[in-house]
Amino acid sequence: MRTYGTLRYFDRSNVFAIQCEPHVSMRLKRVFGKLGNFSHGTHQLAATKENARDLEWFMGRYPLVVSKEDRKYLFDLCRQHRETEEFIHNFYNNKTPQLPFDLAVPAREYQKQAANMLLQVNGLLLADDVGLGKTVSAIAAFTDPRTLPAVVVTLAHLPQQWEREIKRFAPHLSTHIIKKTTFYDFEPVDVVILNYHKLAFWAEYLAKSTNFVVFDEAQELRRAESAKYAAAQHLAQAAEFREGLSATPIYNYGEEFYNVVNVLCPGKLGTREEFYREWCNGGYYGKARIEDPKAFGTYLRDAGIMLRRTRREVKRELPPVSKFYQIIEADTAALDRVSDSCAELARLILRGQDTVKGQTMRASEELSNILRQATGIAKAPYVAGFVKLLVENGEKVVLYGWHRAVYGIWKDLLREYHPVLYTGTESASQKEASKEAFIRGHSKVLIISLRSGAGLDGLQYGDCKTVVFGELDWSPGVHEQAIGRVHRDGQPDPVMAYFLVAESGSDPVVVDVLGLKKGQIEGVRDHDAPLLEKMQKDSDHIKKLASAYLEQLGERELEEVAV
């Protein structure tokens, strides 16, 4: 039999190296787009199950010389790929046997299905809709002895909530919440719970005995350049089972999916370079976007990497959220006070010429921070007035913001309703006290930082169905999470969400960008959802903010920049 080259497996780098005749090399690069057009000589592919399966198919047409040992490894990966493929096919066609899960409060069928899938595929991103009980799915898996001891990594305000849920559904399991960043001895338990901030201090110790690690609000893993991420990878590699829970696994850029998935399912997306070449729109590191989010989402589901169910699919539909974009007034004096500095920053950004390394980047961050805070302050009295009308009409309000200067204005103007804070400054116990005061009716207004309430449960039982966004975030995923604190199982009433928008400052641009970014997240998570808008190729929304701000100031400033 004629052969066309060689294939070798290198264990140290976990790659298949292929050398082949020139015309076969050209065909190989067409089949494996992740190689790129500039791959020459020895082609290297990550030794993933999917790549092995495709190589097996390719070698049926172009046989390669392979050692007996390397061929066995290749075919073992192919067998595992077929088994996973068969399981996924049966899973989505309701043909998989249901495993028993011994819980004090029975899990719903779809929650059991998620636990079953995790135990079969070992690594899973569970991206069910907000409020469908992803926590219960993870706890169900804890009842399988193979998963213990387990570790739950969550946000700073959620360890006690996790402990309560474990005691409710699986009271036979022992738990311990890690409360220090310095090492101390504690009795062995079934489930250790800690927050992401402590992970870097404890990962090495916990990795010695952990069989299952759950990353709650897994979007925390979206940035790879941190000690937190390195610790998460170390802990995940030591565990047999890994699960990420998040209804919004990315906030901004599609490439963040690689970082999240590579912790949960190491190697399943290939190398970072392969991922960028195959899925991203020519971007390379930095701010690469996924070229076709809908196709990528389908791939994640078909490969058993992500499980995502909507409320409709699991028959747990709630009345739809009514969203209102309300134009409100803004105090121009607050914006005028920062106009000179913001205009200079905007000009610097639009010129795009660094006289000092990183100058434009720093200017971008500073413009966003200064202008968004000034916009929040300018709107604050009118936001407070809007909230006051709602409260006077019998509503309890969850009010979202971002800047402490804005919170101070809101607290002062709404003091008769005893507003309480749930932001990045309060301790876990203070946040819990604020939550309880709001649920029990001692406070009518709960002020939450836009990115501090992820994973928070219980507000739906507090006779609250009204959410107000007094300040906006650049990402639609943050708003979805925020609404989901109220719009979840147990909510008896239709939820209303008000986005209060000024016609000046940063708001007009942020609103515009939100529509664009939603296409990234909805296309990946919901395979039936169309992209709302065609994605911009230029992802630098700060440039748009700079340009729009100068336009607000008038034609004269625009002419100066042109000169």
DRENDREN-655926 format. One record per residue (C-alpha): residue number from 0; residue in one letter; x, y, z negated. Coordinates in steps of 0.25 Angstrom, whole numbers, padded with zeros to 4 digits. Last residue first. Layout:
PT   num   residuo    east   north      up
PT   NUM         A       X       Y       Z
...
// end
This chain:
PT   num   residuo    east   north      up
PT   562         V   -0026    0279   -0047
PT   561         A   -0037    0268   -0048
PT   560         V   -0036    0268   -0063
PT   559         E   -0039    0284   -0063
PT   558         E   -0050    0282   -0053
PT   557         L   -0057    0272   -0062
PT   556         E   -0056    0282   -0074
PT   555         R   -0062    0293   -0066
PT   554         E   -0074    0284   -0061
PT   553         G   -0080    0283   -0075
PT   552         L   -0078    0277   -0089
PT   551         Q   -0087    0266   -0086
PT   550         E   -0079    0263   -0074
PT   549         L   -0067    0262   -0083
PT   548         Y   -0074    0252   -0091
PT   547         A   -0078    0244   -0079
PT   546         S   -0064    0242   -0074
PT   545         A   -0058    0239   -0088
PT   544         L   -0070    0228   -0090
PT   543         K   -0068    0222   -0077
PT   542         K   -0053    0221   -0080
PT   541         I   -0056    0215   -0093
PT   540         H   -0064    0204   -0086
PT   539         D   -0052    0198   -0079
PT   538         S   -0058    0186   -0073
PT   537         D   -0055    0190   -0059
PT   536         K   -0061    0179   -0050
PT   535         Q   -0075    0182   -0055
PT   534         M   -0084    0171   -0057
PT   533         K   -0097    0170   -0049
PT   532         E   -0109    0172   -0058
PT   531         L   -0118    0164   -0066
PT   530         L   -0112    0151   -0063
PT   529         P   -0123    0141   -0062
PT   528         A   -0127    0132   -0074
PT   527         D   -0130    0118   -0071
PT   526         H   -0116    0113   -0075
PT   525         D   -0117    0120   -0088
PT   524         R   -0103    0121   -0096
PT   523         V   -0094    0125   -0084
PT   522         G   -0102    0134   -0076
PT   521         E   -0108    0141   -0089
PT   520         I   -0094    0145   -0094
PT   519         Q   -0088    0151   -0081
PT   518         G   -0100    0157   -0076
PT   517         K   -0102    0164   -0089
PT   516         K   -0090    0172   -0087
PT   515         L   -0096    0180   -0076
PT   514         G   -0108    0184   -0083
PT   513         L   -0100    0188   -0095
PT   512         V   -0091    0197   -0087
PT   511         D   -0102    0206   -0083
PT   510         V   -0107    0207   -0098
PT   509         V   -0093    0210   -0102
PT   508         V   -0091    0221   -0091
PT   507         P   -0104    0228   -0095
PT   506         D   -0101    0227   -0110
PT   505         S   -0087    0233   -0111
PT   504         G   -0091    0248   -0113
PT   503         S   -0103    0253   -0106
PT   502         E   -0117    0248   -0103
PT   501         A   -0119    0241   -0117
PT   500         V   -0124    0227   -0118
PT   499         L   -0132    0220   -0129
PT   498         F   -0133    0205   -0126
PT   497         Y   -0145    0200   -0133
PT   496         A   -0148    0185   -0135
PT   495         M   -0161    0180   -0139
PT   494         V   -0164    0166   -0144
PT   493         P   -0177    0159   -0142
PT   492         D   -0181    0153   -0156
PT   491         P   -0180    0140   -0164
PT   490         Q   -0165    0139   -0164
PT   489         G   -0161    0126   -0170
PT   488         D   -0153    0122   -0158
PT   487         R   -0145    0134   -0153
PT   486         H   -0147    0148   -0148
PT   485         V   -0142    0155   -0161
PT   484         R   -0127    0153   -0161
PT   483         G   -0129    0149   -0146
PT   482         I   -0130    0164   -0143
PT   481         A   -0116    0166   -0147
PT   480         Q   -0110    0154   -0140
PT   479         E   -0116    0159   -0127
PT   478         H   -0111    0173   -0130
PT   477         V   -0097    0168   -0132
PT   476         G   -0098    0159   -0119
PT   475         P   -0102    0172   -0111
PT   474         S   -0088    0177   -0113
PT   473         W   -0083    0192   -0114
PT   472         D   -0091    0194   -0127
PT   471         L   -0101    0204   -0129
PT   470         E   -0105    0213   -0141
PT   469         G   -0119    0215   -0147
PT   468         F   -0123    0202   -0143
PT   467         V   -0136    0199   -0150
PT   466         V   -0142    0186   -0153
PT   465         T   -0156    0183   -0158
PT   464         K   -0163    0170   -0162
PT   463         C   -0160    0170   -0177
PT   462         D   -0169    0163   -0187
PT   461         G   -0157    0158   -0194
PT   460         Y   -0157    0144   -0189
PT   459         Q   -0151    0147   -0175
PT   458         L   -0140    0153   -0183
PT   457         G   -0135    0140   -0188
PT   456         D   -0123    0137   -0179
PT   455         L   -0110    0144   -0176
PT   454         G   -0102    0137   -0166
PT   453         A   -0097    0150   -0160
PT   452         G   -0100    0162   -0169
PT   451         S   -0087    0170   -0169
PT   450         R   -0085    0173   -0155
PT   449         L   -0095    0184   -0153
PT   448         S   -0094    0189   -0167
PT   447         I   -0106    0187   -0175
PT   446         I   -0115    0197   -0182
PT   445         L   -0127    0190   -0189
PT   444         V   -0139    0200   -0191
PT   443         K   -0151    0198   -0199
PT   442         S   -0144    0194   -0212
PT   441         H   -0149    0187   -0224
PT   440         G   -0158    0179   -0215
PT   439         R   -0153    0165   -0219
PT   438         I   -0146    0163   -0205
PT   437         F   -0139    0176   -0206
PT   436         A   -0134    0175   -0220
PT   435         E   -0130    0161   -0217
PT   434         K   -0122    0165   -0205
PT   433         S   -0115    0176   -0212
PT   432         A   -0111    0167   -0224
PT   431         E   -0106    0157   -0214
PT   430         K   -0097    0168   -0207
PT   429         Q   -0092    0172   -0221
PT   428         S   -0088    0158   -0224
PT   427         A   -0081    0156   -0211
PT   426         S   -0074    0169   -0213
PT   425         E   -0078    0182   -0206
PT   424         T   -0069    0190   -0197
PT   423         G   -0072    0182   -0184
PT   422         T   -0087    0186   -0184
PT   421         Y   -0100    0181   -0191
PT   420         L   -0105    0194   -0198
PT   419         V   -0118    0197   -0206
PT   418         P   -0128    0208   -0204
PT   417         H   -0136    0212   -0216
PT   416         Y   -0149    0217   -0208
PT   415         E   -0148    0231   -0214
PT   414         R   -0133    0232   -0210
PT   413         L   -0137    0232   -0195
PT   412         L   -0130    0245   -0192
PT   411         D   -0118    0243   -0201
PT   410         K   -0116    0228   -0197
PT   409         W   -0117    0232   -0182
PT   408         I   -0107    0243   -0183
PT   407         G   -0097    0234   -0191
PT   406         Y   -0099    0222   -0181
PT   405         V   -0095    0232   -0169
PT   404         A   -0082    0235   -0176
PT   403         R   -0080    0220   -0179
PT   402         H   -0080    0218   -0164
PT   401         W   -0086    0206   -0157
PT   400         G   -0102    0205   -0158
PT   399         Y   -0113    0196   -0158
PT   398         L   -0126    0199   -0166
PT   397         V   -0135    0187   -0171
PT   396         V   -0148    0193   -0174
PT   395         K   -0160    0190   -0183
PT   394         E   -0172    0195   -0177
PT   393         G   -0185    0201   -0184
PT   392         N   -0187    0213   -0175
PT   391         E   -0179    0222   -0184
PT   390         V   -0168    0212   -0182
PT   389         L   -0169    0214   -0167
PT   388         L   -0170    0229   -0167
PT   387         K   -0158    0229   -0177
PT   386         V   -0150    0221   -0167
PT   385         F   -0152    0232   -0156
PT   384         G   -0148    0243   -0165
PT   383         A   -0135    0235   -0169
PT   382         V   -0132    0234   -0154
PT   381         Y   -0135    0248   -0152
PT   380         P   -0125    0252   -0164
PT   379         A   -0115    0242   -0158
PT   378         K   -0114    0246   -0144
PT   377         A   -0103    0256   -0144
PT   376         I   -0096    0247   -0154
PT   375         G   -0097    0235   -0145
PT   374         T   -0092    0243   -0133
PT   373         A   -0080    0248   -0141
PT   372         Q   -0077    0234   -0145
PT   371         R   -0078    0229   -0131
PT   370         L   -0070    0241   -0126
PT   369         I   -0058    0239   -0136
PT   368         N   -0057    0224   -0135
PT   367         S   -0059    0223   -0120
PT   366         L   -0049    0234   -0117
PT   365         E   -0039    0229   -0127
PT   364         E   -0039    0215   -0121
PT   363         S   -0037    0220   -0107
PT   362         A   -0026    0230   -0112
PT   361         R   -0019    0218   -0118
PT   360         M   -0020    0211   -0105
PT   359         T   -0015    0223   -0097
PT   358         Q   -0003    0225   -0106
PT   357         G    0001    0211   -0106
PT   356         K    0016    0214   -0102
PT   355         V    0018    0229   -0102
PT   354         T    0017    0238   -0090
PT   353         D    0005    0229   -0086
PT   352         Q   -0002    0233   -0073
PT   351         G   -0016    0229   -0072
PT   350         R   -0021    0243   -0068
PT   349         L   -0035    0238   -0072
PT   348         I   -0031    0234   -0086
PT   347         L   -0023    0247   -0088
PT   346         R   -0035    0256   -0084
PT   345         A   -0044    0248   -0093
PT   344         L   -0035    0250   -0105
PT   343         E   -0034    0265   -0102
PT   342         A   -0049    0266   -0101
PT   341         C   -0051    0258   -0114
PT   340         S   -0042    0267   -0122
PT   339         D   -0049    0280   -0117
PT   338         S   -0063    0274   -0118
PT   337         V   -0061    0269   -0133
PT   336         R   -0069    0280   -0140
PT   335         D   -0078    0282   -0128
PT   334         L   -0084    0268   -0130
PT   333         A   -0088    0270   -0145
PT   332         A   -0093    0284   -0140
PT   331         T   -0102    0277   -0130
PT   330         D   -0111    0271   -0140
PT   329         A   -0118    0260   -0132
PT   328         E   -0132    0258   -0128
PT   327         I   -0138    0244   -0126
PT   326         I   -0141    0236   -0113
PT   325         Q   -0147    0222   -0118
PT   324         Y   -0143    0209   -0111
PT   323         F   -0154    0200   -0116
PT   322         K   -0152    0185   -0117
PT   321         S   -0164    0176   -0120
PT   320         V   -0159    0162   -0124
PT   319         P   -0166    0150   -0119
PT   318         P   -0176    0143   -0128
PT   317         L   -0168    0131   -0133
PT   316         E   -0165    0118   -0125
PT   315         R   -0161    0106   -0133
PT   314         K   -0164    0096   -0122
PT   313         V   -0150    0091   -0120
PT   312         E   -0149    0095   -0106
PT   311         R   -0156    0108   -0108
PT   310         R   -0148    0112   -0120
PT   309         T   -0136    0111   -0111
PT   308         R   -0126    0100   -0112
PT   307         R   -0110    0101   -0110
PT   306         L   -0101    0089   -0111
PT   305         M   -0087    0092   -0107
PT   304         I   -0075    0083   -0103
PT   303         G   -0082    0071   -0099
PT   302         A   -0077    0073   -0085
PT   301         D   -0090    0075   -0078
PT   300         R   -0093    0086   -0089
PT   299         L   -0080    0093   -0087
PT   298         Y   -0081    0092   -0071
PT   297         T   -0095    0098   -0071
PT   296         G   -0090    0110   -0079
PT   295         F   -0078    0111   -0069
PT   294         A   -0088    0111   -0058
PT   293         K   -0097    0122   -0064
PT   292         P   -0085    0130   -0068
PT   291         D   -0079    0131   -0054
PT   290         E   -0066    0139   -0053
PT   289         I   -0063    0138   -0068
PT   288         R   -0057    0151   -0072
PT   287         A   -0042    0154   -0075
PT   286         K   -0039    0165   -0085
PT   285         G   -0025    0162   -0090
PT   284         Y   -0020    0149   -0084
PT   283         Y   -0020    0148   -0069
PT   282         G   -0032    0153   -0061
PT   281         G   -0035    0148   -0047
PT   280         N   -0049    0146   -0050
PT   279         C   -0048    0135   -0060
PT   278         W   -0052    0121   -0060
PT   277         E   -0042    0112   -0052
PT   276         R   -0030    0121   -0053
PT   275         Y   -0032    0126   -0067
PT   274         F   -0035    0112   -0072
PT   273         E   -0023    0106   -0066
PT   272         E   -0014    0117   -0072
PT   271         R   -0020    0115   -0086
PT   270         T   -0017    0100   -0084
PT   269         G   -0028    0090   -0082
PT   268         L   -0043    0093   -0086
PT   267         K   -0044    0081   -0094
PT   266         G   -0030    0083   -0100
PT   265         P   -0034    0084   -0114
PT   264         C   -0049    0083   -0116
PT   263         L   -0053    0092   -0128
PT   262         V   -0041    0100   -0129
PT   261         N   -0039    0101   -0113
PT   260         V   -0054    0104   -0112
PT   259         V   -0053    0117   -0120
PT   258         N   -0041    0122   -0113
PT   257         Y   -0046    0119   -0100
PT   256         F   -0059    0125   -0102
PT   255         E   -0052    0138   -0105
PT   254         E   -0049    0138   -0090
PT   253         G   -0063    0142   -0088
PT   252         Y   -0061    0156   -0093
PT   251         N   -0070    0164   -0103
PT   250         Y   -0077    0157   -0114
PT   249         I   -0075    0143   -0112
PT   248         P   -0080    0131   -0120
PT   247         T   -0094    0137   -0123
PT   246         A   -0103    0127   -0128
PT   245         S   -0092    0122   -0136
PT   244         L   -0088    0109   -0143
PT   243         G   -0074    0102   -0140
PT   242         E   -0072    0088   -0143
PT   241         R   -0060    0079   -0144
PT   240         F   -0059    0064   -0148
PT   239         E   -0046    0056   -0149
PT   238         A   -0039    0067   -0157
PT   237         A   -0024    0070   -0157
PT   236         Q   -0025    0078   -0144
PT   235         A   -0036    0086   -0149
PT   234         L   -0028    0091   -0162
PT   233         H   -0016    0095   -0153
PT   232         Q   -0025    0102   -0143
PT   231         A   -0032    0110   -0154
PT   230         A   -0019    0114   -0160
PT   229         A   -0014    0119   -0147
PT   228         Y   -0027    0127   -0145
PT   227         K   -0027    0133   -0159
PT   226         A   -0012    0137   -0157
PT   225         S   -0016    0145   -0145
PT   224         E   -0015    0147   -0130
PT   223         A   -0025    0136   -0125
PT   222         R   -0037    0145   -0126
PT   221         R   -0050    0138   -0124
PT   220         L   -0049    0130   -0137
PT   219         E   -0059    0139   -0145
PT   218         Q   -0069    0136   -0134
PT   217         A   -0070    0122   -0141
PT   216         E   -0081    0128   -0151
PT   215         D   -0079    0116   -0159
PT   214         F   -0066    0108   -0156
PT   213         V   -0069    0094   -0161
PT   212         V   -0058    0084   -0164
PT   211         F   -0059    0069   -0165
PT   210         N   -0048    0059   -0170
PT   209         T   -0041    0068   -0179
PT   208         S   -0030    0062   -0188
PT   207         K   -0016    0068   -0185
PT   206         A   -0022    0079   -0177
PT   205         L   -0028    0086   -0190
PT   204         Y   -0014    0089   -0195
PT   203         E   -0009    0094   -0181
PT   202         A   -0021    0102   -0179
PT   201         W   -0022    0109   -0193
PT   200         F   -0015    0122   -0192
PT   199         A   -0018    0125   -0177
PT   198         L   -0033    0121   -0180
PT   197         K   -0035    0131   -0191
PT   196         H   -0040    0143   -0182
PT   195         Y   -0049    0133   -0175
PT   194         N   -0057    0129   -0187
PT   193         L   -0057    0117   -0195
PT   192         I   -0065    0104   -0197
PT   191         V   -0060    0091   -0201
PT   190         V   -0070    0079   -0199
PT   189         D   -0069    0065   -0205
PT   188         V   -0061    0069   -0218
PT   187         P   -0047    0066   -0223
PT   186         E   -0045    0073   -0237
PT   185         F   -0038    0087   -0236
PT   184         D   -0024    0091   -0236
PT   183         Y   -0020    0106   -0233
PT   182         F   -0013    0112   -0221
PT   181         T   -0014    0127   -0219
PT   180         T   -0024    0134   -0210
PT   179         K   -0035    0131   -0221
PT   178         K   -0050    0128   -0221
PT   177         I   -0050    0114   -0214
PT   176         I   -0065    0109   -0215
PT   175         H   -0066    0095   -0220
PT   174         T   -0076    0085   -0216
PT   173         S   -0081    0071   -0220
PT   172         L   -0091    0064   -0212
PT   171         H   -0103    0057   -0218
PT   170         P   -0111    0069   -0217
PT   169         A   -0112    0068   -0201
PT   168         F   -0123    0077   -0196
PT   167         R   -0125    0087   -0207
PT   166         K   -0111    0086   -0213
PT   165         I   -0104    0087   -0200
PT   164         E   -0113    0099   -0197
PT   163         R   -0110    0106   -0210
PT   162         E   -0095    0104   -0208
PT   161         W   -0096    0110   -0194
PT   160         Q   -0103    0122   -0199
PT   159         Q   -0092    0123   -0210
PT   158         P   -0081    0123   -0199
PT   157         L   -0088    0133   -0190
PT   156         H   -0083    0148   -0194
PT   155         A   -0069    0146   -0189
PT   154         L   -0072    0139   -0176
PT   153         T   -0071    0124   -0175
PT   152         V   -0061    0112   -0175
PT   151         V   -0068    0099   -0179
PT   150         V   -0058    0088   -0183
PT   149         A   -0062    0073   -0183
PT   148         P   -0057    0061   -0191
PT   147         L   -0064    0054   -0185
PT   146         T   -0068    0053   -0171
PT   145         R   -0067    0037   -0169
PT   144         P   -0077    0036   -0181
PT   143         D   -0088    0041   -0172
PT   142         T   -0097    0049   -0182
PT   141         F   -0088    0061   -0178
PT   140         A   -0094    0061   -0164
PT   139         A   -0108    0065   -0169
PT   138         I   -0101    0077   -0176
PT   137         A   -0096    0081   -0162
PT   136         S   -0110    0080   -0156
PT   135         V   -0116    0088   -0168
PT   134         T   -0106    0099   -0166
PT   133         K   -0111    0100   -0151
PT   132         G   -0125    0103   -0157
PT   131         L   -0133    0109   -0145
PT   130         G   -0131    0123   -0150
PT   129         V   -0123    0129   -0139
PT   128         D   -0124    0121   -0126
PT   127         D   -0115    0108   -0125
PT   126         A   -0100    0110   -0122
PT   125         L   -0095    0097   -0128
PT   124         L   -0080    0097   -0123
PT   123         L   -0076    0082   -0124
PT   122         G   -0064    0074   -0127
PT   121         N   -0065    0059   -0131
PT   120         V   -0073    0055   -0119
PT   119         Q   -0081    0044   -0125
PT   118         L   -0083    0050   -0139
PT   117         L   -0085    0064   -0134
PT   116         M   -0096    0058   -0125
PT   115         N   -0103    0051   -0137
PT   114         A   -0103    0064   -0145
PT   113         A   -0109    0072   -0134
PT   112         Q   -0120    0061   -0132
PT   111         K   -0123    0062   -0147
PT   110         Q   -0125    0076   -0146
PT   109         Y   -0134    0074   -0134
PT   108         E   -0143    0064   -0142
PT   107         R   -0144    0073   -0154
PT   106         A   -0136    0070   -0166
PT   105         P   -0143    0063   -0178
PT   104         V   -0142    0070   -0191
PT   103         A   -0134    0061   -0201
PT   102         L   -0126    0057   -0189
PT   101         D   -0121    0043   -0185
PT   100         F   -0118    0044   -0170
PT    99         P   -0121    0032   -0162
PT    98         L   -0115    0031   -0148
PT    97         Q   -0125    0033   -0136
PT    96         P   -0122    0024   -0124
PT    95         T   -0119    0031   -0111
PT    94         K   -0129    0031   -0100
PT    93         N   -0135    0045   -0101
PT    92         N   -0131    0049   -0087
PT    91         Y   -0122    0060   -0092
PT    90         F   -0115    0050   -0101
PT    89         N   -0115    0039   -0091
PT    88         H   -0107    0047   -0081
PT    87         I   -0098    0052   -0092
PT    86         F   -0095    0038   -0097
PT    85         E   -0092    0034   -0082
PT    84         E   -0082    0045   -0080
PT    83         T   -0076    0043   -0094
PT    82         E   -0074    0028   -0090
PT    81         R   -0069    0031   -0076
PT    80         H   -0059    0042   -0082
PT    79         Q   -0054    0031   -0092
PT    78         R   -0051    0021   -0080
PT    77         C   -0044    0032   -0072
PT    76         L   -0035    0035   -0084
PT    75         D   -0032    0020   -0085
PT    74         F   -0029    0020   -0070
PT    73         L   -0019    0031   -0071
PT    72         Y   -0012    0024   -0083
PT    71         K   -0012    0011   -0077
PT    70         R   -0006    0017   -0064
PT    69         D    0005    0024   -0072
PT    68         E    0009    0010   -0079
PT    67         K    0009    0003   -0065
PT    66         S    0017    0014   -0059
PT    65         V    0010    0022   -0048
PT    64         V    0013    0023   -0033
PT    63         L    0002    0031   -0026
PT    62         P   -0009    0026   -0017
PT    61         Y   -0015    0037   -0009
PT    60         R   -0030    0035   -0007
PT    59         G   -0033    0026   -0019
PT    58         M   -0022    0035   -0026
PT    57         F   -0031    0047   -0025
PT    56         W   -0043    0039   -0033
PT    55         E   -0033    0035   -0044
PT    54         L   -0028    0049   -0044
PT    53         D   -0042    0055   -0046
PT    52         R   -0044    0045   -0058
PT    51         A   -0031    0049   -0064
PT    50         N   -0034    0064   -0062
PT    49         E   -0047    0062   -0070
PT    48         K   -0041    0054   -0081
PT    47         T   -0030    0064   -0083
PT    46         A   -0015    0062   -0080
PT    45         A   -0012    0077   -0076
PT    44         L   -0008    0078   -0062
PT    43         Q    0006    0080   -0057
PT    42         H    0010    0081   -0042
PT    41         T    0025    0078   -0039
PT    40         G    0029    0085   -0026
PT    39         H    0020    0097   -0025
PT    38         S    0009    0104   -0032
PT    37         F    0007    0117   -0026
PT    36         N   -0007    0115   -0021
PT    35         G   -0013    0112   -0035
PT    34         L   -0013    0099   -0043
PT    33         K   -0027    0102   -0048
PT    32         G   -0033    0100   -0035
PT    31         F   -0030    0085   -0036
PT    30         V   -0036    0080   -0023
PT    29         R   -0031    0091   -0014
PT    28         K   -0017    0090   -0021
PT    27         L   -0017    0074   -0019
PT    26         R   -0020    0076   -0004
PT    25         M   -0008    0085   -0002
PT    24         S    0001    0075   -0010
PT    23         V   -0004    0064   -0001
PT    22         H    0001    0072    0011
PT    21         P    0014    0074    0004
PT    20         E    0016    0060   -0001
PT    19         C    0015    0058   -0016
PT    18         Q    0020    0061   -0029
PT    17         I    0010    0061   -0041
PT    16         A    0013    0063   -0055
PT    15         F    0002    0060   -0065
PT    14         V    0003    0068   -0078
PT    13         N    0003    0066   -0093
PT    12         S    0015    0074   -0095
PT    11         R    0022    0064   -0104
PT    10         D    0015    0052   -0098
PT     9         F    0019    0055   -0083
PT     8         Y    0011    0046   -0074
PT     7         R    0016    0043   -0060
PT     6         L    0010    0043   -0046
PT     5         T    0018    0040   -0033
PT     4         G    0017    0042   -0019
PT     3         Y    0009    0039   -0006
PT     2         T    0008    0024   -0007
PT     1         R    0005    0014    0004
PT     0         M    0000    0000    0000
// end
